[in-house]
């Protein structure tokens, strides 16, 4: 898993739109293979795309994995501790 440099939300969102995943350093998951990330969900028409938080299989909180709709907070939008995977 290649992790890119620290960046801001704008660059992270652009990368997510391009099919990559992103996460914040402040979210604190120490094991990168089990880190929660944001992803773009693109359902078929007529539904619209949306951001989701994705917990991989084996994550401590959700061992079976989980994808749930996600809306960024003010802190998420303003911080520059985003990583792109």
N, C-alpha and C positions, 0 to 999 in steps of 0.2 A: 504494500500500500504506500504510494508516494504522497507525502504531505508537503504542501507548498508553504511559502512564507506567510507571516502574519499579514493580515489585510483588513480592510474595512467592510462594512455590510454591502455597500454598493458593488464592490468587486466580487464578493462572495455570492451575491444574488445573480450577477451576470454568469458566474461559473456554474451555479446550480441550474440556470436556464439552459446552459450548454451541456447538461447531463452529468455534471460532477456533483459531489456532495460537499457540504461545509459544516463546520462546527465551531463553537466558541471555546477558547481556552478557559474561560470562567466557568464553563459547565463542569469542569473538574474530573471527568472520567479519566483515570490514569492509564488504562489499557486501551491503546488505539484500536485494537481489533474489535473491542466491544463498546466503542464510543457511540453515543447517540449523535445523529447527524440530521441536517435538514436536506430534503430532496424535493424535487418537483414531480408532482403526480399529474399525468396527462391522460385523463379519461377520454373515452371516445365521445364524439359529438352526440348530442348537443351540449354536453356538460363542459364546464370550464376547468382549466388547470388550477391547481392550488399547491401551496407549500405544505409539507408535512414533516414531522419529526419521525425519524426512523430509528428504532432500537433493534440491533441485530440479534439473531438467535444466540442464546448463551449470555445475554446481558443480565446483570444481577437483579435489576428491577423487573424485567420482563423476559424470562428465560426462553419463551417460545417466540420472541420477537414481537414487534408492535409497530404499526404505522398509524399516526394520528394527525389530523389537521393541526397546523401550527400558524400562529400569528406572532410576528416579532414584537417585543416590548420596546419601550423607548430606549432602554439600555442596550438592547440588541442592535438597534439602529445606529446608535452613536458610538459604540465601542469599536476599537481597532484591534481586537484580539481574535479575529476570525481566521481559521485555517481552511484551505481548500484541499480536498482529497480527489 
